[in-house]
Amino acid sequence: MADGYSGHKDYLDWVKDDTDQRNQEIDTTLRAAFQYHIETREVEVVVFSSMTVFDLADALFKHPIILKPLLACANIAGRAIDRDLGIKNLDTYSPNLDKDKAQAIAGYLKPFLPNYLEIPTISFLDRVQYIDKEIRKAKGNWEKKILNALNKLSGISFKKRHFEVDREKFEIDAASPTTGDIEIAIDVKRIEAKRDIHKRCDEIVNKSQKFKKAYRNSKFFTFIYYPFIEEHTNVKSRLNTKTIDAIVFATESQDSVNSATRFLIATF
């Protein structure tokens, strides 16, 4: 990395002492907590310390699907590969690796791998990472469901757009028209924890104020997922500002999304 900027090794060095201490504490405590339920079993182990960088590169090239679990074992995310190696847009779950990329990643990855690791452990790490990715993907589909409902039910076209004001750029999840000045802006927010409500509401209000500064006579709406129904009134109260024209709530279901969408359309 350039002088003054940190790479992945620097990040790991920052937390090494605390991590080692916690790791030792967890090992000791697990043995104490589950002392009557611990068994010694024979298990297959990958011995990373016995392989060369070229061995690892060959494995990655021939079996690229193993990249994600190995990255997880080394606490490396795809953005670190992008930043430190300059390999752009790498899909770590289904990577397309030529020999050069495989060798570059192997050389980068190997120093961060443990001396050995059990195959069931590596596989389980991949499972945890994959589940997290798919859940986030499913949550992202809720926004797409709203956009599709707007386009289907309103008779006008919506798409994700951006605007700029005071040299700041903002994203509108659903905006119409799809070109030119924005007349209708809809900010979509998933708020899944009570502790996030203040921050998210502040974000919505700030964006609405910036939007009305850029488009004084346009409409700004917000479409919210918040699973604490008894607090919806409180949320509306926090969002009670002249720059927000209407607020709707919806669940995951298509019927709920359609109902909230129809309510918004009626206010257009």
Helices and strands as residue ranges (DSSP letters): H 8-33, E 45-47, G 48-50, H 53-62, G 64-66, H 67-73, H 78-85, H 99-109, G 110-112, E 116-118, H 119-154, E 159-165, E 168-176, E 184-190, G 194-196, H 197-214, E 219-225, G 229-231, H 232-238, E 246-249, H 254-267
